[in-house]
């Protein structure tokens, strides 16, 4: 019998505007909540989705920026 334990996690984000439309090309930044260090910078695809696999366990701050929109954290 083999048991496995994972030491990583993932974050999936879909970016929508206030009307509910997706925002392709939005820049999603993940920062460590304790350190403030940028861990990953992603760009939302044509469906407004961004995916960050293989993250170390912990708390993250997610911020989103796109031209014509106010930055959201």
PDB file with one MODEL, atoms N, CA, C and O in Angstrom:
MODEL        1
ATOM      1  N   UNK A   1       0.851  -1.179   0.000  1.00  0.00           N
ATOM      2  CA  UNK A   1       0.000   0.000   0.000  1.00  0.00           C
ATOM      3  C   UNK A   1       0.896   1.241   0.000  1.00  0.00           C
ATOM      4  O   UNK A   1       1.857   1.322   0.765  1.00  0.00           O
ATOM      5  N   UNK A   2       0.576   2.186  -0.849  1.00  0.00           N
ATOM      6  CA  UNK A   2       1.350   3.427  -0.938  1.00  0.00           C
ATOM      7  C   UNK A   2       0.453   4.609  -0.588  1.00  0.00           C
ATOM      8  O   UNK A   2      -0.693   4.688  -1.032  1.00  0.00           O
ATOM      9  N   UNK A   3       0.977   5.502   0.194  1.00  0.00           N
ATOM     10  CA  UNK A   3       0.260   6.726   0.556  1.00  0.00           C
ATOM     11  C   UNK A   3       1.036   7.915   0.013  1.00  0.00           C
ATOM     12  O   UNK A   3       2.266   7.905  -0.010  1.00  0.00           O
ATOM     13  N   UNK A   4       0.322   8.926  -0.419  1.00  0.00           N
ATOM     14  CA  UNK A   4       0.978  10.122  -0.952  1.00  0.00           C
ATOM     15  C   UNK A   4       0.475  11.350  -0.212  1.00  0.00           C
ATOM     16  O   UNK A   4      -0.686  11.429   0.190  1.00  0.00           O
ATOM     17  N   UNK A   5       1.355  12.279  -0.048  1.00  0.00           N
ATOM     18  CA  UNK A   5       0.996  13.556   0.563  1.00  0.00           C
ATOM     19  C   UNK A   5       1.584  14.650  -0.309  1.00  0.00           C
ATOM     20  O   UNK A   5       2.759  14.601  -0.673  1.00  0.00           O
ATOM     21  N   UNK A   6       0.771  15.626  -0.639  1.00  0.00           N
ATOM     22  CA  UNK A   6       1.251  16.696  -1.505  1.00  0.00           C
ATOM     23  C   UNK A   6       1.779  17.853  -0.664  1.00  0.00           C
ATOM     24  O   UNK A   6       1.292  18.116   0.435  1.00  0.00           O
ATOM     25  N   UNK A   7       2.778  18.533  -1.199  1.00  0.00           N
ATOM     26  CA  UNK A   7       3.333  19.685  -0.485  1.00  0.00           C
ATOM     27  C   UNK A   7       3.140  20.964  -1.287  1.00  0.00           C
ATOM     28  O   UNK A   7       3.779  21.978  -1.010  1.00  0.00           O
ATOM     29  N   UNK A   8       2.250  20.915  -2.290  1.00  0.00           N
ATOM     30  CA  UNK A   8       1.963  22.115  -3.079  1.00  0.00           C
ATOM     31  C   UNK A   8       0.462  22.289  -3.250  1.00  0.00           C
ATOM     32  O   UNK A   8      -0.319  21.364  -3.026  1.00  0.00           O
ATOM     33  N   UNK A   9       0.083  23.473  -3.644  1.00  0.00           N
ATOM     34  CA  UNK A   9      -1.321  23.782  -3.911  1.00  0.00           C
ATOM     35  C   UNK A   9      -1.435  24.544  -5.218  1.00  0.00           C
ATOM     36  O   UNK A   9      -0.462  24.687  -5.957  1.00  0.00           O
ATOM     37  N   UNK A  10      -2.625  25.025  -5.490  1.00  0.00           N
ATOM     38  CA  UNK A  10      -2.857  25.762  -6.727  1.00  0.00           C
ATOM     39  C   UNK A  10      -3.920  26.827  -6.515  1.00  0.00           C
ATOM     40  O   UNK A  10      -4.735  26.726  -5.598  1.00  0.00           O
ATOM     41  N   UNK A  11      -3.909  27.837  -7.356  1.00  0.00           N
ATOM     42  CA  UNK A  11      -4.920  28.885  -7.348  1.00  0.00           C
ATOM     43  C   UNK A  11      -5.423  29.055  -8.773  1.00  0.00           C
ATOM     44  O   UNK A  11      -4.638  29.184  -9.713  1.00  0.00           O
ATOM     45  N   UNK A  12      -6.735  29.053  -8.918  1.00  0.00           N
ATOM     46  CA  UNK A  12      -7.367  29.301 -10.217  1.00  0.00           C
ATOM     47  C   UNK A  12      -8.206  30.567 -10.089  1.00  0.00           C
ATOM     48  O   UNK A  12      -8.936  30.735  -9.112  1.00  0.00           O
ATOM     49  N   UNK A  13      -8.104  31.457 -11.073  1.00  0.00           N
ATOM     50  CA  UNK A  13      -8.785  32.746 -11.050  1.00  0.00           C
ATOM     51  C   UNK A  13      -9.511  32.950 -12.377  1.00  0.00           C
ATOM     52  O   UNK A  13      -8.971  32.641 -13.439  1.00  0.00           O
ATOM     53  N   UNK A  14     -10.731  33.471 -12.313  1.00  0.00           N
ATOM     54  CA  UNK A  14     -11.409  33.946 -13.515  1.00  0.00           C
ATOM     55  C   UNK A  14     -11.750  35.411 -13.267  1.00  0.00           C
ATOM     56  O   UNK A  14     -12.375  35.743 -12.260  1.00  0.00           O
ATOM     57  N   UNK A  15     -11.341  36.284 -14.180  1.00  0.00           N
ATOM     58  CA  UNK A  15     -11.509  37.727 -14.023  1.00  0.00           C
ATOM     59  C   UNK A  15     -12.749  38.177 -14.804  1.00  0.00           C
ATOM     60  O   UNK A  15     -12.866  37.950 -16.008  1.00  0.00           O
ATOM     61  N   UNK A  16     -13.674  38.824 -14.075  1.00  0.00           N
ATOM     62  CA  UNK A  16     -14.898  39.371 -14.657  1.00  0.00           C
ATOM     63  C   UNK A  16     -14.952  40.869 -14.415  1.00  0.00           C
ATOM     64  O   UNK A  16     -14.412  41.348 -13.418  1.00  0.00           O
ATOM     65  N   UNK A  17     -15.593  41.624 -15.307  1.00  0.00           N
ATOM     66  CA  UNK A  17     -15.854  43.035 -15.029  1.00  0.00           C
ATOM     67  C   UNK A  17     -17.192  43.151 -14.313  1.00  0.00           C
ATOM     68  O   UNK A  17     -17.833  42.139 -14.029  1.00  0.00           O
ATOM     69  N   UNK A  18     -17.618  44.372 -14.020  1.00  0.00           N
ATOM     70  CA  UNK A  18     -18.844  44.576 -13.241  1.00  0.00           C
ATOM     71  C   UNK A  18     -20.107  44.137 -13.971  1.00  0.00           C
ATOM     72  O   UNK A  18     -21.147  43.943 -13.342  1.00  0.00           O
ATOM     73  N   UNK A  19     -20.030  43.977 -15.296  1.00  0.00           N
ATOM     74  CA  UNK A  19     -21.200  43.522 -16.051  1.00  0.00           C
ATOM     75  C   UNK A  19     -21.251  41.996 -16.154  1.00  0.00           C
ATOM     76  O   UNK A  19     -22.226  41.431 -16.650  1.00  0.00           O
ATOM     77  N   UNK A  20     -20.186  41.334 -15.679  1.00  0.00           N
ATOM     78  CA  UNK A  20     -20.128  39.879 -15.744  1.00  0.00           C
ATOM     79  C   UNK A  20     -19.366  39.348 -16.937  1.00  0.00           C
ATOM     80  O   UNK A  20     -19.250  38.134 -17.102  1.00  0.00           O
ATOM     81  N   UNK A  21     -18.833  40.247 -17.788  1.00  0.00           N
ATOM     82  CA  UNK A  21     -18.032  39.818 -18.938  1.00  0.00           C
ATOM     83  C   UNK A  21     -16.611  39.473 -18.480  1.00  0.00           C
ATOM     84  O   UNK A  21     -16.069  40.113 -17.579  1.00  0.00           O
ATOM     85  N   UNK A  22     -16.019  38.464 -19.105  1.00  0.00           N
ATOM     86  CA  UNK A  22     -14.649  38.109 -18.750  1.00  0.00           C
ATOM     87  C   UNK A  22     -13.691  39.180 -19.247  1.00  0.00           C
ATOM     88  O   UNK A  22     -14.002  39.919 -20.181  1.00  0.00           O
ATOM     89  N   UNK A  23     -12.511  39.261 -18.612  1.00  0.00           N
ATOM     90  CA  UNK A  23     -11.498  40.258 -18.972  1.00  0.00           C
ATOM     91  C   UNK A  23     -10.234  39.521 -19.414  1.00  0.00           C
ATOM     92  O   UNK A  23      -9.358  39.243 -18.596  1.00  0.00           O
ATOM     93  N   UNK A  24     -10.140  39.205 -20.706  1.00  0.00           N
ATOM     94  CA  UNK A  24      -8.919  38.555 -21.190  1.00  0.00           C
ATOM     95  C   UNK A  24      -7.733  39.511 -21.114  1.00  0.00           C
ATOM     96  O   UNK A  24      -7.886  40.722 -21.279  1.00  0.00           O
ATOM     97  N   UNK A  25      -6.560  38.957 -20.863  1.00  0.00           N
ATOM     98  CA  UNK A  25      -5.350  39.777 -20.815  1.00  0.00           C
ATOM     99  C   UNK A  25      -5.112  40.473 -19.491  1.00  0.00           C
ATOM    100  O   UNK A  25      -4.110  41.173 -19.345  1.00  0.00           O
ATOM    101  N   UNK A  26      -6.004  40.305 -18.515  1.00  0.00           N
ATOM    102  CA  UNK A  26      -5.789  40.908 -17.199  1.00  0.00           C
ATOM    103  C   UNK A  26      -4.536  40.299 -16.570  1.00  0.00           C
ATOM    104  O   UNK A  26      -4.276  39.106 -16.728  1.00  0.00           O
ATOM    105  N   UNK A  27      -3.770  41.107 -15.866  1.00  0.00           N
ATOM    106  CA  UNK A  27      -2.561  40.632 -15.204  1.00  0.00           C
ATOM    107  C   UNK A  27      -2.909  40.303 -13.751  1.00  0.00           C
ATOM    108  O   UNK A  27      -3.384  41.155 -13.000  1.00  0.00           O
ATOM    109  N   UNK A  28      -2.662  39.054 -13.377  1.00  0.00           N
ATOM    110  CA  UNK A  28      -2.958  38.557 -12.032  1.00  0.00           C
ATOM    111  C   UNK A  28      -1.624  38.353 -11.319  1.00  0.00           C
ATOM    112  O   UNK A  28      -0.755  37.630 -11.806  1.00  0.00           O
ATOM    113  N   UNK A  29      -1.470  38.991 -10.168  1.00  0.00           N
ATOM    114  CA  UNK A  29      -0.236  38.877  -9.405  1.00  0.00           C
ATOM    115  C   UNK A  29      -0.517  38.208  -8.069  1.00  0.00           C
ATOM    116  O   UNK A  29      -1.413  38.628  -7.337  1.00  0.00           O
ATOM    117  N   UNK A  30       0.245  37.171  -7.751  1.00  0.00           N
ATOM    118  CA  UNK A  30       0.140  36.473  -6.469  1.00  0.00           C
ATOM    119  C   UNK A  30       1.340  36.858  -5.622  1.00  0.00           C
ATOM    120  O   UNK A  30       2.485  36.738  -6.056  1.00  0.00           O
ATOM    121  N   UNK A  31       1.066  37.321  -4.408  1.00  0.00           N
ATOM    122  CA  UNK A  31       2.138  37.696  -3.481  1.00  0.00           C
ATOM    123  C   UNK A  31       1.945  36.945  -2.185  1.00  0.00           C
ATOM    124  O   UNK A  31       0.815  36.676  -1.776  1.00  0.00           O
ATOM    125  N   UNK A  32       3.046  36.604  -1.535  1.00  0.00           N
ATOM    126  CA  UNK A  32       2.961  35.970  -0.222  1.00  0.00           C
ATOM    127  C   UNK A  32       2.401  36.970   0.780  1.00  0.00           C
ATOM    128  O   UNK A  32       2.923  38.078   0.902  1.00  0.00           O
ATOM    129  N   UNK A  33       1.352  36.598   1.496  1.00  0.00           N
ATOM    130  CA  UNK A  33       0.707  37.532   2.428  1.00  0.00           C
ATOM    131  C   UNK A  33       1.629  37.969   3.553  1.00  0.00           C
ATOM    132  O   UNK A  33       1.559  39.115   3.998  1.00  0.00           O
ATOM    133  N   UNK A  34       2.499  37.070   4.024  1.00  0.00           N
ATOM    134  CA  UNK A  34       3.395  37.430   5.135  1.00  0.00           C
ATOM    135  C   UNK A  34       4.573  38.280   4.672  1.00  0.00           C
ATOM    136  O   UNK A  34       4.993  39.198   5.378  1.00  0.00           O
ATOM    137  N   UNK A  35       5.110  37.977   3.487  1.00  0.00           N
ATOM    138  CA  UNK A  35       6.327  38.645   3.023  1.00  0.00           C
ATOM    139  C   UNK A  35       6.076  39.773   2.035  1.00  0.00           C
ATOM    140  O   UNK A  35       6.897  40.682   1.909  1.00  0.00           O
ATOM    141  N   UNK A  36       4.936  39.722   1.325  1.00  0.00           N
ATOM    142  CA  UNK A  36       4.668  40.700   0.285  1.00  0.00           C
ATOM    143  C   UNK A  36       5.446  40.430  -0.992  1.00  0.00           C
ATOM    144  O   UNK A  36       5.307  41.162  -1.972  1.00  0.00           O
ATOM    145  N   UNK A  37       6.256  39.392  -0.986  1.00  0.00           N
ATOM    146  CA  UNK A  37       7.071  39.042  -2.149  1.00  0.00           C
ATOM    147  C   UNK A  37       6.191  38.490  -3.274  1.00  0.00           C
ATOM    148  O   UNK A  37       5.343  37.627  -3.044  1.00  0.00           O
ATOM    149  N   UNK A  38       6.401  38.995  -4.486  1.00  0.00           N
ATOM    150  CA  UNK A  38       5.658  38.496  -5.644  1.00  0.00           C
ATOM    151  C   UNK A  38       6.109  37.065  -5.918  1.00  0.00           C
ATOM    152  O   UNK A  38       7.295  36.792  -6.100  1.00  0.00           O
ATOM    153  N   UNK A  39       5.145  36.172  -5.943  1.00  0.00           N
ATOM    154  CA  UNK A  39       5.424  34.761  -6.140  1.00  0.00           C
ATOM    155  C   UNK A  39       5.216  34.368  -7.593  1.00  0.00           C
ATOM    156  O   UNK A  39       5.982  33.573  -8.137  1.00  0.00           O
ATOM    157  N   UNK A  40       4.183  34.920  -8.225  1.00  0.00           N
ATOM    158  CA  UNK A  40       3.846  34.552  -9.596  1.00  0.00           C
ATOM    159  C   UNK A  40       3.088  35.697 -10.238  1.00  0.00           C
ATOM    160  O   UNK A  40       2.270  36.343  -9.583  1.00  0.00           O
ATOM    161  N   UNK A  41       3.348  35.957 -11.510  1.00  0.00           N
ATOM    162  CA  UNK A  41       2.588  36.906 -12.312  1.00  0.00           C
ATOM    163  C   UNK A  41       2.031  36.140 -13.499  1.00  0.00           C
ATOM    164  O   UNK A  41       2.772  35.486 -14.232  1.00  0.00           O
ATOM    165  N   UNK A  42       0.707  36.227 -13.684  1.00  0.00           N
ATOM    166  CA  UNK A  42       0.017  35.475 -14.728  1.00  0.00           C
ATOM    167  C   UNK A  42      -0.767  36.430 -15.613  1.00  0.00           C
ATOM    168  O   UNK A  42      -1.073  37.550 -15.204  1.00  0.00           O
ATOM    169  N   UNK A  43      -1.090  35.996 -16.816  1.00  0.00           N
ATOM    170  CA  UNK A  43      -1.958  36.762 -17.703  1.00  0.00           C
ATOM    171  C   UNK A  43      -3.187  35.922 -18.002  1.00  0.00           C
ATOM    172  O   UNK A  43      -3.075  34.768 -18.417  1.00  0.00           O
ATOM    173  N   UNK A  44      -4.369  36.510 -17.787  1.00  0.00           N
ATOM    174  CA  UNK A  44      -5.615  35.799 -18.041  1.00  0.00           C
ATOM    175  C   UNK A  44      -5.745  35.475 -19.524  1.00  0.00           C
ATOM    176  O   UNK A  44      -5.413  36.296 -20.380  1.00  0.00           O
ATOM    177  N   UNK A  45      -6.228  34.277 -19.820  1.00  0.00           N
ATOM    178  CA  UNK A  45      -6.398  33.854 -21.215  1.00  0.00           C
ATOM    179  C   UNK A  45      -7.660  34.462 -21.818  1.00  0.00           C
ATOM    180  O   UNK A  45      -8.285  35.326 -21.203  1.00  0.00           O
ATOM    181  N   UNK A  46      -8.040  34.020 -23.013  1.00  0.00           N
ATOM    182  CA  UNK A  46      -9.203  34.587 -23.712  1.00  0.00           C
ATOM    183  C   UNK A  46     -10.517  34.355 -22.964  1.00  0.00           C
ATOM    184  O   UNK A  46     -11.520  35.008 -23.253  1.00  0.00           O
ATOM    185  N   UNK A  47     -10.513  33.427 -22.003  1.00  0.00           N
ATOM    186  CA  UNK A  47     -11.701  33.176 -21.169  1.00  0.00           C
ATOM    187  C   UNK A  47     -11.633  33.908 -19.840  1.00  0.00           C
ATOM    188  O   UNK A  47     -12.483  33.692 -18.977  1.00  0.00           O
ATOM    189  N   UNK A  48     -10.631  34.775 -19.658  1.00  0.00           N
ATOM    190  CA  UNK A  48     -10.454  35.508 -18.410  1.00  0.00           C
ATOM    191  C   UNK A  48      -9.872  34.664 -17.296  1.00  0.00           C
ATOM    192  O   UNK A  48      -9.895  35.073 -16.135  1.00  0.00           O
ATOM    193  N   UNK A  49      -9.347  33.484 -17.630  1.00  0.00           N
ATOM    194  CA  UNK A  49      -8.853  32.540 -16.623  1.00  0.00           C
ATOM    195  C   UNK A  49      -7.337  32.559 -16.510  1.00  0.00           C
ATOM    196  O   UNK A  49      -6.623  32.741 -17.496  1.00  0.00           O
ATOM    197  N   UNK A  50      -6.867  32.369 -15.292  1.00  0.00           N
ATOM    198  CA  UNK A  50      -5.440  32.233 -15.015  1.00  0.00           C
ATOM    199  C   UNK A  50      -5.285  31.128 -13.977  1.00  0.00           C
ATOM    200  O   UNK A  50      -6.132  30.981 -13.096  1.00  0.00           O
ATOM    201  N   UNK A  51      -4.218  30.358 -14.075  1.00  0.00           N
ATOM    202  CA  UNK A  51      -4.024  29.202 -13.220  1.00  0.00           C
ATOM    203  C   UNK A  51      -2.582  29.174 -12.737  1.00  0.00           C
ATOM    204  O   UNK A  51      -1.651  29.299 -13.532  1.00  0.00           O
ATOM    205  N   UNK A  52      -2.402  29.010 -11.439  1.00  0.00           N
ATOM    206  CA  UNK A  52      -1.064  28.934 -10.849  1.00  0.00           C
ATOM    207  C   UNK A  52      -0.922  27.615 -10.101  1.00  0.00           C
ATOM    208  O   UNK A  52      -1.381  27.498  -8.965  1.00  0.00           O
ATOM    209  N   UNK A  53      -0.290  26.616 -10.725  1.00  0.00           N
ATOM    210  CA  UNK A  53      -0.066  25.339 -10.048  1.00  0.00           C
ATOM    211  C   UNK A  53       1.222  25.376  -9.222  1.00  0.00           C
ATOM    212  O   UNK A  53       2.005  26.323  -9.303  1.00  0.00           O
ATOM    213  N   UNK A  54       1.418  24.347  -8.444  1.00  0.00           N
ATOM    214  CA  UNK A  54       2.661  24.113  -7.708  1.00  0.00           C
ATOM    215  C   UNK A  54       3.068  25.271  -6.791  1.00  0.00           C
ATOM    216  O   UNK A  54       4.228  25.681  -6.770  1.00  0.00           O
ATOM    217  N   UNK A  55       2.104  25.785  -6.041  1.00  0.00           N
ATOM    218  CA  UNK A  55       2.392  26.841  -5.069  1.00  0.00           C
ATOM    219  C   UNK A  55       2.677  26.219  -3.707  1.00  0.00           C
ATOM    220  O   UNK A  55       2.095  25.196  -3.346  1.00  0.00           O
ATOM    221  N   UNK A  56       3.564  26.838  -2.966  1.00  0.00           N
ATOM    222  CA  UNK A  56       3.820  26.383  -1.600  1.00  0.00           C
ATOM    223  C   UNK A  56       2.592  26.685  -0.743  1.00  0.00           C
ATOM    224  O   UNK A  56       1.938  27.706  -0.951  1.00  0.00           O
ATOM    225  N   UNK A  57       2.271  25.827   0.203  1.00  0.00           N
ATOM    226  CA  UNK A  57       1.139  26.101   1.090  1.00  0.00           C
ATOM    227  C   UNK A  57       1.346  27.419   1.830  1.00  0.00           C
ATOM    228  O   UNK A  57       2.466  27.740   2.226  1.00  0.00           O
ATOM    229  N   UNK A  58       0.286  28.170   2.013  1.00  0.00           N
ATOM    230  CA  UNK A  58       0.365  29.444   2.718  1.00  0.00           C
ATOM    231  C   UNK A  58      -0.724  30.382   2.251  1.00  0.00           C
ATOM    232  O   UNK A  58      -1.572  30.021   1.436  1.00  0.00           O
ATOM    233  N   UNK A  59      -0.689  31.585   2.777  1.00  0.00           N
ATOM    234  CA  UNK A  59      -1.668  32.615   2.429  1.00  0.00           C
ATOM    235  C   UNK A  59      -1.086  33.500   1.326  1.00  0.00           C
ATOM    236  O   UNK A  59       0.096  33.844   1.342  1.00  0.00           O
ATOM    237  N   UNK A  60      -1.942  33.860   0.371  1.00  0.00           N
ATOM    238  CA  UNK A  60      -1.526  34.688  -0.756  1.00  0.00           C
ATOM    239  C   UNK A  60      -2.466  35.877  -0.918  1.00  0.00           C
ATOM    240  O   UNK A  60      -3.660  35.782  -0.631  1.00  0.00           O
ATOM    241  N   UNK A  61      -1.919  36.990  -1.379  1.00  0.00           N
ATOM    242  CA  UNK A  61      -2.711  38.135  -1.792  1.00  0.00           C
ATOM    243  C   UNK A  61      -2.778  38.090  -3.308  1.00  0.00           C
ATOM    244  O   UNK A  61      -1.759  37.930  -3.978  1.00  0.00           O
ATOM    245  N   UNK A  62      -3.989  38.231  -3.847  1.00  0.00           N
ATOM    246  CA  UNK A  62      -4.190  38.193  -5.289  1.00  0.00           C
ATOM    247  C   UNK A  62      -4.582  39.593  -5.741  1.00  0.00           C
ATOM    248  O   UNK A  62      -5.545  40.159  -5.223  1.00  0.00           O
ATOM    249  N   UNK A  63      -3.855  40.159  -6.694  1.00  0.00           N
ATOM    250  CA  UNK A  63      -4.233  41.455  -7.257  1.00  0.00           C
ATOM    251  C   UNK A  63      -4.421  41.289  -8.754  1.00  0.00           C
ATOM    252  O   UNK A  63      -3.756  40.477  -9.397  1.00  0.00           O
ATOM    253  N   UNK A  64      -5.350  42.083  -9.300  1.00  0.00           N
ATOM    254  CA  UNK A  64      -5.689  42.011 -10.716  1.00  0.00           C
ATOM    255  C   UNK A  64      -5.654  43.415 -11.301  1.00  0.00           C
ATOM    256  O   UNK A  64      -6.207  44.352 -10.727  1.00  0.00           O
ATOM    257  N   UNK A  65      -4.994  43.551 -12.454  1.00  0.00           N
ATOM    258  CA  UNK A  65      -4.930  44.839 -13.143  1.00  0.00           C
ATOM    259  C   UNK A  65      -5.194  44.610 -14.628  1.00  0.00           C
ATOM    260  O   UNK A  65      -4.771  43.609 -15.206  1.00  0.00           O
ATOM    261  N   UNK A  66      -5.901  45.560 -15.228  1.00  0.00           N
ATOM    262  CA  UNK A  66      -6.167  45.514 -16.665  1.00  0.00           C
ATOM    263  C   UNK A  66      -6.374  46.940 -17.149  1.00  0.00           C
ATOM    264  O   UNK A  66      -6.921  47.765 -16.418  1.00  0.00           O
ATOM    265  N   UNK A  67      -5.946  47.243 -18.368  1.00  0.00           N
ATOM    266  CA  UNK A  67      -6.138  48.591 -18.908  1.00  0.00           C
ATOM    267  C   UNK A  67      -7.614  48.986 -18.879  1.00  0.00           C
ATOM    268  O   UNK A  67      -8.484  48.210 -19.275  1.00  0.00           O
ATOM    269  N   UNK A  68      -7.882  50.201 -18.406  1.00  0.00           N
ATOM    270  CA  UNK A  68      -9.239  50.705 -18.336  1.00  0.00           C
ATOM    271  C   UNK A  68      -9.987  50.314 -17.064  1.00  0.00           C
ATOM    272  O   UNK A  68     -11.146  50.688 -16.886  1.00  0.00           O
ATOM    273  N   UNK A  69      -9.326  49.558 -16.177  1.00  0.00           N
ATOM    274  CA  UNK A  69      -9.957  49.123 -14.927  1.00  0.00           C
ATOM    275  C   UNK A  69      -9.102  49.543 -13.748  1.00  0.00           C
ATOM    276  O   UNK A  69      -7.884  49.674 -13.869  1.00  0.00           O
ATOM    277  N   UNK A  70      -9.739  49.752 -12.614  1.00  0.00           N
ATOM    278  CA  UNK A  70      -9.032  50.037 -11.378  1.00  0.00           C
ATOM    279  C   UNK A  70      -8.420  48.744 -10.854  1.00  0.00           C
ATOM    280  O   UNK A  70      -9.054  47.692 -10.928  1.00  0.00           O
ATOM    281  N   UNK A  71      -7.198  48.801 -10.324  1.00  0.00           N
ATOM    282  CA  UNK A  71      -6.540  47.614  -9.772  1.00  0.00           C
ATOM    283  C   UNK A  71      -7.356  47.094  -8.602  1.00  0.00           C
ATOM    284  O   UNK A  71      -7.849  47.868  -7.781  1.00  0.00           O
ATOM    285  N   UNK A  72      -7.495  45.789  -8.532  1.00  0.00           N
ATOM    286  CA  UNK A  72      -8.261  45.144  -7.464  1.00  0.00           C
ATOM    287  C   UNK A  72      -7.336  44.208  -6.700  1.00  0.00           C
ATOM    288  O   UNK A  72      -6.572  43.455  -7.304  1.00  0.00           O
ATOM    289  N   UNK A  73      -7.403  44.254  -5.360  1.00  0.00           N
ATOM    290  CA  UNK A  73      -6.586  43.371  -4.533  1.00  0.00           C
ATOM    291  C   UNK A  73      -7.491  42.653  -3.560  1.00  0.00           C
ATOM    292  O   UNK A  73      -7.019  41.849  -2.755  1.00  0.00           O
TER     293      UNK A  73
ENDMDL
END
